[in-house]
Amino acid sequence: MPEPTHSLFERALIVEDLDEPREWLADLLPKALPAVQQVDTATTLAQARERLSEHRYGLALVDWGLPDGTSESLIQELVAARPGAVVIVATIHDDDAHVFPALRSGAAGYILKSQPAALVMAQLQRIEKGEPALSPSVAARILRHFHSGPLSATSFDSSQVALSDTPLTEREISVLRLLAKGYKASEIAGLLALSQHTVTSYIRDIYRKLEISNRAEATMEAARRGLVA
């Protein structure tokens, strides 16, 4: 018999390296799912694996891009560690290069942290009914791909592309352009109608993809790409 939801979800894990979204999700999760009695957190893949060595989680919310790599293998480990485990990717990216590798790894849901809290809670509550927790834009993207034809096994193999060669998404380009113009994260958030922690996540991913570490390097890269005069 399948494990009862209340015991499966009693202890959950959140893997997120930024303080604000990690605390936000840790506060939100028990409100959405009263079965959750304890929430453990980790900021890196290594720390998440330490937690996993101590406890087999039935529920986990995992960011895709972490300081020590993507969560692809971690998702597989979480799913394999406990029968019926539900792993949901909680990120800011809804493009093919992130969505499909995450779902292929065994994620049972994919939600966007940039959504309002009420919407995220509603999506999380779906898993109690055995339904996938998917943000609307992600669900629409999946449908479009199936309607456009079968997916090949290597269509979205992110491991084949070096981070430095990975193209930026349209949103990341917008953030990079404003960053190069001297705007702070809080100002970029206001201009793009995003939360500050979402913008911070974009900046972190831009730096990771471009293999840079500061605003000066970001400005040079933006100029090289013709984003700023």
N, C-alpha and C positions, 0 to 999 in steps of 0.2 A: 504494500500500500504506500502511496506517496506520503511524504512527511507533512503533517499539518502546517499550514501557513504560519500560525502563531509561534510555533517552535522554530521553524525555518528562518524566520525573519527576526527572531528575538535579539540577535546580536548582529550588527551591521558594520561594514567597513567603508570609510570614505577615503579615497586616495586623491589628494589635491595639494599642490605645493604652494598656492597663494592663500594667505591667511583669510582674507575677506570671503571669497567663495566657499572655502572649506568650512568656516564657521556658519555661513548662511545655510549650506546644505545640511550640516550637523543639526542645526536648529529646526530645519524644515522637515527632515525625514521622519522623526517620531510624530510630528503633527499630521503628516500625510498617512502614515502607517502606524497606528497605535500599538501594533504587535512588536514594534522595535522598542526594546527596553534599554539597550546599550549601544552607543555608537563609538567605535574606535576610529582613529584617524591615522593617516600616514602622509608624508610629504614627498616621498621618493619611491621608486620601485623597490629599492633595497629595504627600506623601512616597511613597505607593504608585505614583502616576503617574510620579514621577521614576525609581523603580526600573524601571517598565515601559518607560520610554523607553530604558533601558539594556539590558534583557533581556526576551525574550518567554518568559514562564513557562508550563510545561506543567502545573504544579500550584500551587494557591494556597489557603490557608486564610484566610478573611476574616470579621472581625466585621461585623455588620450596622450597628450604630450607632457612629459615630466622631465625634470632636470637630468635624469640618467637614462632617458630613452622613451620610446613609445610603450604603451601598456598592452601591446598585442600578446606577448607571451604571458604576462601577468593574468590577463583575462582567461587564457586557456588553463592556467594553473588554478585559478579560483573556481572555474567550472568543474575541473577534474577533481578537486579536493572534496566536494560534497555533492551528492546526488540531488538534483533539483535546484542547485544554486542559481540565483538570478544576479547577473552582472549587468549593470547599466552604465553606459558611457555618458558622462556629464561634461560637456565641452562647449566651446563657442563656435565650432566649425560644422557646417552642414554641407560641405562639398564632397564629391565622389572619393577623393583621395583619403578622406578620413572616415566617411560613413561605411563604405564597403569593407575595408580591412577590419574595422571594429566588429562588424556583424559576422564576418567570416571567422573571426577569432572565437566566437561563441557568445558575444554580448546579446542579451535578451531585450535590450532597449537602447535608445539613443536620444538623449534630451539636451536641449540647449540652455545653458546657464543664463543666457541673456534674456530669457522669457520672464514674465512676471511670476511672482511666487505662487499665486493662485493657480496658474496654468501648469507649473511644474508639479504642484501637489496633485492636481487632477490626473496628470500623466502617471505619476508614481502610484496612485491609488488603483490604476488599472491592473497592476501586476497581481493584486489580490484575487482578481477574477481570471487570472491566467492569460491576460492579454498583454501584448508588448507595450512598453512605455516608449512611445515615439513622438517626437515633436512633429507638428503638421508638415513643416517644410521637408523634414527627413522622410516622412511617409510618402509625400508627393514625389520626392526624388527617386525613391525605390520603385514606385509605380511607373514613372517615366522610363526608367531603364529596362524594366521588364516589357513595357510596351514597345520599346525601340528595338528589341531583339535580345537573344540570349547573351548572357555575360560570359566572357571567356575566363578561364581559370586564372589568367595573369593580367586581366584588365586593370586591376587596381592593386598590383603588388608594389606597395610603397617601399619594400626592401630593395627593389631594383634601382631606385633613384636616390642619389646622394642628397642629403639635406641642402647642401649649397646649390644644387641644380634644381631644386623643387621650386616651381613658379609660385608666386604669391597669389592669394585669392584677391578678388576685387576689393573686399573690405580691408584686407591687409595693406593693399596698395594705398587706399585712402588714408589709413592710419600712418603709414610710412611718409606719405606726402606732407601731412600735417605735422608730424614729428620733425621732419626736416626743416619745416618753416619755423620751428621754435616753440610750437604749442606744447603745453604740459598735458599729462594724461587726463587731468580733470577738465581741461579746456577742450581736448579732443572728444571727450565723452559728451560734453554739451553740444558740440558742433555736429556730432554724428548721432545724437539721441541714443546713446548707450550708457550703461553704468560704468563707473570708473574701473571696477574690477574686471569688466569685460575688456575694456581698452588695455588694461595692464596685461591681460592674457594675450591679446593680439600682439602687443609690443614684445612680450617674451617669445612668442612663436616666430615673429619676424626676425629677431636676433638669432634664434636657434637655426632657422632656415638659411639665413644669410651668413651664418658663422661670424657674427659680429658681437660686440659687447657694450657699445656705448652710442650716445646720440651723434657724436662726430662721425663715426663710421657709418651710421644710418643715413646721415645727411649726404655723405659722399656716395653711398650706394643709390640714394634717391636721385642725385644729380646724374650719376652714370646712366640711370634708367630713363632720364629725361622727365622726371616727375616734378622737378623744380628748376627754375632758371639759374 
